[in-house]
């Protein structure tokens, strides 16, 4: 597994979150074949009055051409590299020439060239904002590089060149675009995630040592985690997968899955050893009694993950399959490593067993028993009130996702996005494709008027940049025909189209490629490419459904003409919605399948229902908190519920299994079984909950919103689950289980008094047993 893990790779293809058979995804593939990649533009922005001064501009000029010549870059469009159409009257055609034929030598020459560039209305509002002295460089990156390991190198090279420009000119640079955002997000998330993975191991190890006072316990727990993490990476490679943003979370989940197994094993081992001081017998008992329960808890966790495999989203399927297999493998690893190592280690000392008698935990346990036995009605009332408040909060939950959702507000990415939204209305791609209904429909003047009306409407929208389309080329051609006068940048008349038709025939390959970027070879499909702000799912849906779509229906009334709205921005946001919906659906399936697993352990339907209630309440409470505190439901927060349910149900299984044993031992006395189960399993449940609570809580110190939400909300859910499993679960058993109910209050008041069980029996050598008779009788040996 270590060898396979060394070959692991990362994928940057986030579009896998959308099912391949989704109608929008199917159309996007057609769009890609027709017009090419839309999410391969990285943007560099600058704003400074001295940018238009000779010395600084020439540095900017060099930067543009250096980027243009960089490896993996198709083109770099900016003020120094602008092209324009010119009229060649001799050959009756239009030529494509550079606005800046060379680097300007004087300020006057630069001013003249800038004025000429401003006259090219083709680029108006797209490259330069003269009102704010802002300019940008649109870098087109080779799409083959975007989904390869070379992506980081290409983006880093562009960043290095920009850093040199900033150092030489003291002009601030800003970056945006999907290649940059996705690269930076993956890099930063990976770096921080590794840090918190190490920190979580350190924190949980310290807590384990505090409880068990044994370095061996900490070391072998760490060993189990390391082995399982290596298996995780190896499994990803064996299945032919790559690391995604979801599978990248698995190493942290391994801590969650592995540590509870170890805690229950160590705790049971120490309990058994203290009873009879026989190390091998204690090891045998943990395999016998904890082994099956560990198997069932890991299977429950595995089922919770494996249901994700049956969704329609590739990255969720991969995440579910790997997590499910590793959950099952954790049982094998734990059951092999821990008991085997214990065989070679010395027996635990009395000092190491002291954690079984921690006064604080015993007091808490006694208090819990007292509350369960005396104040069940109060428990139910408080629980009911919390559920009612949670339901109110659930109705207030909002489902909102952003392209850079989980990055901190202080992040450079978010600050840079704000820069482009302020000066250029955004940089996220939005594509509109108009099907004109017939081949060569672009040549019909009536269609050109409709397209022009759509372009005018799109320009009027907030948070949407002026669109680029074939109209820019046609209008630019008319402007060039009239010697570059800006007043003639408009749709040609029918007569002018006849005159322009001969001039539009050019042998320039770049011009022909540009034309093919906006209209297909048949002249039937026309593309409008816009840039929008990162406005979130709700506002984006409103923009499309309430603004653009109704307007297109109003303009294109011909039934043969259709309009499609597509692009990576819409697919990304739709993919987030798919993630949330599928995770919610899988949670329901997890409930159902885990209920069946519980039925396999506990055949009583009443016990199965009782077991689910304490684990559903924490989920409701966490969802309520999200609504009350305006924490939106998004992929990072939707994951919390399935993870938390799979973890918290483990404590329920351990407690109910012990309850079942004690119920049989006490011949149906529910009270005695409940108290004895709390006495023996309560401490382990508290240990596990504290470790997991602290293990997740450290993620609250992250800079990433998703990591913070995952840490705080999962910790809260597990914290609530600890109390529901320790208080609500026993209370429900006392209320709804049949059996003899006797007064056990003296038991919980005197911590020295204990209930005798068969485990307390010791083997007696009858040959050495001596019965002493009263003093007036002789003693005799039996």
JOGI-V65833 format. One record per residue. N is the residue number from 1. RES is the residue in one small letter. SS is DSSP state (~ for helix, > for strand, _ for the rest). PHI is phi in whole degrees, -180 to 180 (none if undefined). PSI is psi in whole degrees, -180 to 180 (NA if undefined). Layout:
n = <N;N>
res = <RES;RES>
ss = <SS;SS>
phi = <PHI;PHI>
psi = <PSI;PSI>
//
This chain:
n = <1;2;3;4;5;6;7;8;9;10;11;12;13;14;15;16;17;18;19;20;21;22;23;24;25;26;27;28;29;30;31;32;33;34;35;36;37;38;39;40;41;42;43;44;45;46;47;48;49;50;51;52;53;54;55;56;57;58;59;60;61;62;63;64;65;66;67;68;69;70;71;72;73;74;75;76;77;78;79;80;81;82;83;84;85;86;87;88;89;90;91;92;93;94;95;96;97;98;99;100;101;102;103;104;105;106;107;108;109;110;111;112;113;114;115;116;117;118;119;120;121;122;123;124;125;126;127;128;129;130;131;132;133;134;135;136;137;138;139;140;141;142;143;144;145;146;147;148;149;150;151;152;153;154;155;156;157;158;159;160;161;162;163;164;165;166;167;168;169;170;171;172;173;174;175;176;177;178;179;180;181;182;183;184;185;186;187;188;189;190;191;192;193;194;195;196;197;198;199;200;201;202;203;204;205;206;207;208;209;210;211;212;213;214;215;216;217;218;219;220;221;222;223;224;225;226;227;228;229;230;231;232;233;234;235;236;237;238;239;240;241;242;243;244;245;246;247;248;249;250;251;252;253;254;255;256;257;258;259;260;261;262;263;264;265;266;267;268;269;270;271;272;273;274;275;276;277;278;279;280;281;282;283;284;285;286;287;288;289;290;291;292;293;294;295;296;297;298;299;300;301;302;303;304;305;306;307;308;309;310;311;312;313;314;315;316;317;318;319;320;321;322;323;324;325;326;327;328;329;330;331;332;333;334;335;336;337;338;339;340;341;342;343;344;345;346;347;348;349;350;351;352;353;354;355;356;357;358;359;360;361;362;363;364;365;366;367;368;369;370;371;372;373;374;375;376;377;378;379;380;381;382;383;384;385;386;387;388;389;390;391;392;393;394;395;396;397;398;399;400;401;402;403;404;405;406;407;408;409;410;411;412;413;414;415;416;417;418;419;420;421;422;423;424;425;426;427;428;429;430;431;432;433;434;435;436;437;438;439;440;441;442;443;444;445;446;447;448;449;450;451;452;453;454;455;456;457;458;459;460;461;462;463;464;465;466;467;468;469;470;471;472;473;474;475;476;477;478;479;480;481;482;483;484;485;486;487;488;489;490;491;492;493;494;495;496;497;498;499;500;501;502;503;504;505;506;507;508;509;510;511;512;513;514;515;516;517;518;519;520;521;522;523;524;525;526;527;528;529;530;531;532;533;534;535;536;537;538;539;540;541;542;543;544;545;546;547;548;549;550;551;552;553;554;555;556;557;558;559;560;561;562;563;564;565;566;567;568;569;570;571;572;573;574;575;576;577;578;579;580;581;582;583;584;585;586;587;588;589;590;591;592;593;594;595;596;597;598;599;600;601;602;603;604;605;606;607;608;609;610;611;612;613;614;615;616;617;618;619;620;621;622;623;624;625;626;627;628;629;630;631;632;633;634;635;636;637;638;639;640;641;642;643;644;645;646;647;648;649;650;651;652;653;654;655;656;657;658;659;660;661;662;663;664;665;666;667;668;669;670;671;672;673;674;675;676;677;678;679;680;681;682;683;684;685;686;687;688;689;690;691;692;693;694;695;696;697;698;699;700;701;702;703;704;705;706;707;708;709;710;711;712;713;714;715;716;717;718;719;720;721;722;723;724;725;726;727;728;729;730;731;732;733;734;735;736;737;738;739;740;741;742;743;744;745;746;747;748;749;750;751;752;753;754;755;756;757;758;759;760;761;762;763;764;765;766;767;768;769;770;771;772;773;774;775;776;777;778;779;780;781;782>
res = <x;x;x;x;x;x;x;x;x;x;x;x;x;x;x;x;x;x;x;x;x;x;x;x;x;x;x;x;x;x;x;x;x;x;x;x;x;x;x;x;x;x;x;x;x;x;x;x;x;x;x;x;x;x;x;x;x;x;x;x;x;x;x;x;x;x;x;x;x;x;x;x;x;x;x;x;x;x;x;x;x;x;x;x;x;x;x;x;x;x;x;x;x;x;x;x;x;x;x;x;x;x;x;x;x;x;x;x;x;x;x;x;x;x;x;x;x;x;x;x;x;x;x;x;x;x;x;x;x;x;x;x;x;x;x;x;x;x;x;x;x;x;x;x;x;x;x;x;x;x;x;x;x;x;x;x;x;x;x;x;x;x;x;x;x;x;x;x;x;x;x;x;x;x;x;x;x;x;x;x;x;x;x;x;x;x;x;x;x;x;x;x;x;x;x;x;x;x;x;x;x;x;x;x;x;x;x;x;x;x;x;x;x;x;x;x;x;x;x;x;x;x;x;x;x;x;x;x;x;x;x;x;x;x;x;x;x;x;x;x;x;x;x;x;x;x;x;x;x;x;x;x;x;x;x;x;x;x;x;x;x;x;x;x;x;x;x;x;x;x;x;x;x;x;x;x;x;x;x;x;x;x;x;x;x;x;x;x;x;x;x;x;x;x;x;x;x;x;x;x;x;x;x;x;x;x;x;x;x;x;x;x;x;x;x;x;x;x;x;x;x;x;x;x;x;x;x;x;x;x;x;x;x;x;x;x;x;x;x;x;x;x;x;x;x;x;x;x;x;x;x;x;x;x;x;x;x;x;x;x;x;x;x;x;x;x;x;x;x;x;x;x;x;x;x;x;x;x;x;x;x;x;x;x;x;x;x;x;x;x;x;x;x;x;x;x;x;x;x;x;x;x;x;x;x;x;x;x;x;x;x;x;x;x;x;x;x;x;x;x;x;x;x;x;x;x;x;x;x;x;x;x;x;x;x;x;x;x;x;x;x;x;x;x;x;x;x;x;x;x;x;x;x;x;x;x;x;x;x;x;x;x;x;x;x;x;x;x;x;x;x;x;x;x;x;x;x;x;x;x;x;x;x;x;x;x;x;x;x;x;x;x;x;x;x;x;x;x;x;x;x;x;x;x;x;x;x;x;x;x;x;x;x;x;x;x;x;x;x;x;x;x;x;x;x;x;x;x;x;x;x;x;x;x;x;x;x;x;x;x;x;x;x;x;x;x;x;x;x;x;x;x;x;x;x;x;x;x;x;x;x;x;x;x;x;x;x;x;x;x;x;x;x;x;x;x;x;x;x;x;x;x;x;x;x;x;x;x;x;x;x;x;x;x;x;x;x;x;x;x;x;x;x;x;x;x;x;x;x;x;x;x;x;x;x;x;x;x;x;x;x;x;x;x;x;x;x;x;x;x;x;x;x;x;x;x;x;x;x;x;x;x;x;x;x;x;x;x;x;x;x;x;x;x;x;x;x;x;x;x;x;x;x;x;x;x;x;x;x;x;x;x;x;x;x;x;x;x;x;x;x;x;x;x;x;x;x;x;x;x;x;x;x;x;x;x;x;x;x;x;x;x;x;x;x;x;x;x;x;x;x;x;x;x;x;x;x;x;x;x;x;x;x;x;x;x;x;x;x;x;x;x;x;x;x;x;x;x;x;x;x;x;x;x;x;x;x;x;x;x;x;x;x;x;x;x;x;x;x;x;x;x;x;x;x;x;x;x;x;x;x;x;x;x;x;x;x;x;x;x;x;x>
ss = <_;~;~;~;~;_;_;_;_;>;_;_;_;~;~;~;~;_;_;_;_;_;~;~;~;~;~;~;~;~;~;~;~;~;~;_;_;_;_;_;>;>;>;>;>;>;>;_;~;~;~;~;_;~;~;~;~;~;~;~;~;~;~;~;~;~;~;~;_;_;_;_;>;>;>;>;>;_;~;~;~;_;>;>;>;>;>;>;_;_;_;_;>;>;>;>;>;>;_;_;_;_;_;_;_;_;~;~;~;~;~;~;~;~;~;~;~;~;_;_;~;~;~;_;_;_;_;>;>;_;_;_;_;>;>;>;>;>;>;>;>;_;~;~;~;~;_;_;_;_;~;~;~;~;~;~;~;~;~;~;~;~;~;~;~;~;~;~;~;_;_;_;>;>;>;>;_;~;~;~;~;~;~;~;~;~;~;~;~;~;~;~;~;~;~;~;~;~;~;~;~;~;~;~;~;~;~;~;~;~;~;~;_;_;~;~;~;~;~;~;~;~;~;~;~;~;~;~;~;~;~;~;~;~;~;~;~;~;_;_;_;_;>;_;_;_;~;~;~;~;~;~;~;~;~;~;~;~;~;~;~;~;~;~;~;~;~;~;~;~;~;~;~;~;~;~;_;_;~;~;~;~;~;~;~;~;~;~;~;~;~;~;~;~;~;~;~;~;~;~;~;~;~;~;~;~;~;~;~;~;_;_;_;~;~;~;~;~;~;~;~;~;~;~;~;~;~;~;~;~;~;~;~;~;~;~;~;~;~;~;~;~;~;~;_;_;_;_;_;_;_;_;_;~;~;~;~;_;~;~;~;~;~;~;~;~;~;~;~;~;~;~;~;~;_;~;~;~;~;~;~;~;~;~;~;~;~;~;~;~;~;~;~;~;_;_;_;_;_;_;_;_;_;_;_;_;_;_;_;_;_;~;~;~;~;~;~;~;~;~;~;~;~;~;_;_;_;>;>;>;>;>;>;>;>;_;_;_;_;_;~;~;~;_;~;~;~;~;~;~;~;~;~;~;~;~;~;~;~;~;_;_;_;>;_;_;_;>;_;~;~;~;~;~;~;~;~;~;~;~;~;_;_;_;_;~;~;~;_;_;_;_;_;~;~;~;~;~;~;~;~;~;~;_;_;_;_;_;~;~;~;~;~;~;~;~;_;_;>;_;_;_;_;_;>;>;>;>;>;>;>;>;_;_;_;~;~;~;~;~;~;~;~;~;~;~;~;~;~;~;~;~;~;~;~;_;_;_;_;_;_;>;>;>;>;>;_;~;~;~;~;~;~;~;~;~;~;~;~;~;~;~;~;~;~;~;~;~;~;~;~;~;~;~;~;~;~;~;~;~;~;_;_;_;~;~;~;~;~;~;~;~;~;~;~;~;~;~;~;~;~;~;~;~;~;~;~;~;_;_;_;_;_;_;~;~;~;~;~;~;~;~;~;~;~;~;~;~;~;~;~;~;~;~;~;~;~;~;~;~;~;~;~;~;~;_;_;_;_;~;~;~;~;~;~;~;~;~;~;~;~;~;~;~;~;~;~;~;~;~;~;~;~;~;~;~;~;~;~;~;~;_;_;_;~;~;~;~;~;~;~;~;~;~;~;~;~;~;~;~;~;~;~;~;~;~;~;~;~;~;~;~;~;~;~;~;_;_;_;_;_;_;_;_;~;~;~;~;~;_;_;_;_;_;_;_;_;~;~;~;_;_;_;_;_;~;~;~;_;>;>;_;_;_;_;_;_;_;_;>;>;_>
phi = <none;-63;-64;-66;-62;-69;-100;-69;-127;-112;-109;-112;-85;-76;-69;-67;-74;-99;-56;-67;-95;-64;-58;-69;-70;-60;-69;-62;-64;-65;-60;-62;-66;-80;-121;96;-66;-113;-109;-110;-102;-104;-119;-117;-118;-137;-147;-171;-58;-74;-60;-97;-94;-54;-62;-69;-62;-65;-66;-65;-58;-63;-59;-60;-76;-66;-66;-60;-91;-70;-64;85;-103;-80;-161;-133;-99;-158;-54;-68;-108;-61;-107;-144;-89;-128;-93;-106;-70;-66;-98;52;-153;-103;-105;-106;-130;-79;-66;-99;-69;-159;-70;-63;-102;-122;-66;-64;-62;-63;-60;-67;-67;-65;-63;-62;-65;-65;-74;-84;-69;-52;-103;-59;79;-105;-108;-134;-111;-64;-71;-121;59;-105;-142;-138;-119;-96;-100;-91;-102;-55;-61;-67;-77;-66;-108;-129;-66;-78;-56;-61;-66;-63;-66;-63;-64;-65;-65;-65;-63;-67;-64;-64;-61;-64;-65;-78;-114;62;-102;-67;-114;-127;-130;-161;100;-59;-57;-69;-59;-67;-66;-66;-60;-63;-63;-70;-64;-63;-62;-71;-66;-62;-60;-73;-64;-64;-64;-65;-64;-63;-65;-65;-66;-62;-67;-60;-66;-61;-76;-94;54;-145;-66;-62;-60;-68;-64;-76;-66;-62;-63;-60;-64;-61;-59;-68;-63;-63;-62;-61;-64;-63;-65;-58;-70;-60;-83;79;-95;-126;-69;-115;-65;-84;-67;-67;-85;-61;-55;-68;-67;-63;-60;-63;-75;-84;-63;-56;-58;-65;-61;-63;-68;-63;-64;-67;-61;-68;-62;-67;-64;-65;-71;-130;57;-119;-63;-65;-65;-65;-63;-60;-65;-69;-67;-71;-94;-92;-56;-65;-65;-63;-59;-68;-67;-69;-66;-61;-63;-62;-62;-58;-86;-65;-62;-67;-66;-93;-83;-97;-105;-60;-68;-74;-59;-65;-60;-63;-64;-65;-63;-65;-64;-71;-60;-69;-67;-60;-59;-63;-62;-63;-71;-87;-71;-63;-61;-64;-67;-63;-62;-90;-86;-67;-62;-63;-82;-62;-63;-73;-90;-64;-64;-69;-117;-57;-59;-62;-66;-66;-65;-61;-63;-64;-65;-61;-61;-63;-64;-62;-80;-101;-126;-61;-62;-64;-58;-67;-65;-64;-62;-62;-64;-63;-65;-61;-63;-64;-63;-61;-66;-61;-69;-100;-67;-109;-106;-134;-132;-124;-62;-114;-52;-95;-77;-67;-63;-84;-64;-63;-63;-67;-63;-66;-61;-62;-61;-70;-69;-73;-99;-134;68;121;-136;-78;-73;-134;-115;-126;-115;-105;-91;-78;91;-153;-66;60;-66;-67;-87;-82;-55;-63;-68;-62;-65;-65;-64;-66;-65;-65;-62;-62;-67;-64;-65;-82;-80;-74;65;-130;-74;-56;-76;-104;-157;-64;-63;-60;-71;-65;-65;-65;-66;-65;-61;-66;-62;-98;61;80;-72;-60;-64;-97;-79;-162;-67;-68;-75;-62;-67;-68;-63;-65;-68;-76;-58;-73;-72;-72;-80;-129;-90;-73;-67;-66;-67;-65;-66;-63;-63;-67;-75;-121;-145;-72;-64;-87;76;-99;-107;-117;-109;-110;-110;-121;-120;-124;-77;-80;-96;90;-63;-65;-69;-66;-63;-65;-59;-75;-82;-104;-115;-69;-60;-59;-67;-64;-68;-71;-80;-99;-84;-65;-64;-81;-100;-132;-125;-118;-108;-147;120;-65;-64;-63;-67;-64;-67;-67;-63;-62;-66;-60;-58;-64;-63;-70;-66;-66;-65;-66;-64;-63;-64;-63;-55;-65;-70;-67;-62;-66;-63;-65;-65;-69;-83;-118;-74;-80;-57;-64;-66;-63;-64;-60;-69;-80;-58;-63;-96;-84;-60;-60;-65;-62;-65;-65;-62;-63;-62;-60;-70;-69;-106;57;-93;-71;-84;-146;-53;-67;-86;-68;-66;-59;-67;-65;-62;-64;-64;-64;-82;-66;-67;-63;-62;-63;-63;-63;-67;-67;-65;-65;-61;-63;-64;-69;-63;-70;-66;-92;55;90;-79;-65;-61;-62;-65;-64;-67;-65;-66;-64;-63;-93;-94;-58;-63;-62;-64;-68;-52;-60;-65;-65;-62;-68;-60;-69;-61;-84;-64;-63;-70;-68;-90;-74;-94;-98;-58;-65;-68;-62;-62;-60;-68;-67;-70;-68;-60;-61;-62;-69;-65;-63;-65;-60;-73;-67;-76;-89;-116;-67;-61;-62;-63;-65;-63;-66;-79;-109;-92;-90;143;-71;-120;-113;-77;-114;-59;-60;-64;-84;-85;-105;-70;-85;-84;-137;-85;-82;-129;-66;-70;-82;-65;-119;-71;-116;-83;-64;-69;-107;-75;-124;-105;-92;-90;-54;-59;-81;-116;-76;-77;-133;-97;-96>
psi = <-36;-40;-45;-39;-29;-15;13;144;164;139;147;9;87;-11;-5;-10;-15;129;141;-22;4;139;-41;-35;-41;-44;-37;-36;-40;-41;-43;-42;-34;-44;-14;-173;140;-13;32;19;122;137;136;125;145;152;112;132;-33;-5;-29;15;150;-52;-48;-40;-40;-33;-40;-39;-48;-41;-45;-45;-29;-43;-41;-32;-1;155;134;1;127;-45;159;107;122;-179;-48;-20;11;143;157;155;136;155;124;94;-27;-47;3;56;172;134;153;120;159;140;-45;94;-21;172;127;148;-35;163;-36;-44;-42;-45;-39;-42;-39;-40;-42;-40;-40;-26;-15;90;-9;-37;9;125;0;-38;-38;138;97;-22;-27;4;35;143;159;163;119;110;117;118;140;124;-27;-29;-25;-34;32;170;-16;-9;-46;-39;-43;-49;-41;-37;-41;-41;-38;-44;-40;-37;-38;-42;-43;-41;-38;-29;-15;29;125;138;146;148;145;-172;150;-42;-44;-49;-47;-39;-47;-41;-49;-43;-48;-41;-42;-46;-47;-36;-40;-42;-47;-27;-46;-44;-39;-38;-42;-47;-48;-34;-41;-41;-41;-42;-38;-39;-50;-15;38;116;-30;-42;-42;-45;-45;-26;-44;-39;-43;-43;-46;-47;-44;-37;-42;-42;-38;-51;-41;-40;-40;-44;-43;-35;-2;20;172;162;127;179;-24;-51;-20;-16;-12;-40;-39;-37;-26;-36;-44;-42;-38;-39;-44;-39;-47;-42;-48;-37;-48;-43;-44;-37;-46;-39;-45;-42;-40;-28;-45;0;30;107;-48;-39;-39;-42;-43;-41;-39;-35;-41;-45;-37;-26;-52;-41;-39;-41;-47;-39;-41;-35;-39;-45;-42;-43;-42;-33;-40;-27;-23;-23;-23;14;176;3;126;-48;-28;-39;-45;-44;-47;-43;-49;-47;-39;-46;-42;-33;-42;-39;-29;-37;-47;-47;-47;-45;-22;-47;-54;-57;-37;-46;-35;-31;-34;-16;155;157;147;142;169;-34;-39;-19;-5;-24;-21;-19;26;120;-41;-49;-36;-38;-42;-44;-44;-38;-41;-45;-41;-45;-44;-42;-33;-32;44;-41;-40;-41;-46;-39;-47;-43;-43;-41;-43;-40;-42;-45;-39;-40;-39;-43;-37;-38;-12;0;135;144;98;132;148;160;-39;48;-51;4;146;155;-30;1;145;-33;-47;-38;-43;-40;-41;-36;-48;-32;-33;-41;-25;13;11;171;2;132;136;126;137;123;125;121;110;-2;-19;157;146;26;-21;-18;-8;121;-37;-37;-38;-38;-40;-43;-39;-36;-40;-42;-42;-40;-42;-36;-26;-11;141;152;15;126;161;133;152;134;-177;-22;-35;-39;-43;-45;-39;-34;-42;-41;-43;-38;-34;40;30;14;124;-28;-19;11;87;173;128;153;175;-41;-39;-32;-36;-43;-37;-22;-39;-35;-27;-15;110;148;2;118;-36;-37;-42;-39;-39;-42;-42;-18;-17;-15;136;173;-23;-13;16;-35;126;135;131;120;124;166;134;163;158;82;-3;166;-43;-51;-34;-42;-41;-41;-44;-49;-31;-15;-67;-50;-50;-38;-41;-36;-33;-36;-49;83;-17;129;-22;-13;132;154;131;134;126;-164;158;-29;-49;-41;-37;-48;-37;-36;-39;-39;-40;-43;-47;-46;-44;-37;-37;-44;-41;-30;-40;-44;-37;-43;-48;-48;-38;-33;-39;-39;-40;-35;-30;-34;-48;107;-12;117;-34;-42;-36;-46;-43;-37;-30;-33;-49;-20;-16;-32;-47;-36;-43;-42;-42;-43;-39;-42;-39;-43;-42;-31;18;40;114;154;120;175;-42;-34;-27;-28;-25;-42;-45;-42;-49;-41;-43;-29;-49;-30;-22;-44;-38;-43;-45;-44;-46;-34;-43;-40;-41;-42;-47;-33;-39;-40;-40;17;47;4;103;-42;-47;-41;-41;-46;-45;-37;-41;-39;-40;-40;-21;-43;-45;-39;-40;-45;-54;-44;-41;-44;-48;-39;-50;-37;-38;-32;-29;-23;-12;-15;10;164;-8;130;-42;-41;-39;-47;-44;-43;-53;-49;-37;-41;-45;-43;-44;-33;-46;-40;-33;-45;-37;-35;-29;-25;-56;-43;-51;-37;-42;-39;-42;-34;-41;-7;144;158;173;134;108;163;115;15;-37;-31;-42;-12;-34;106;-16;-20;135;156;135;135;171;-21;-19;-11;140;147;136;132;104;-25;-21;4;127;128;122;129;168;161;-30;-1;153;145;145;150;134;NA>
//
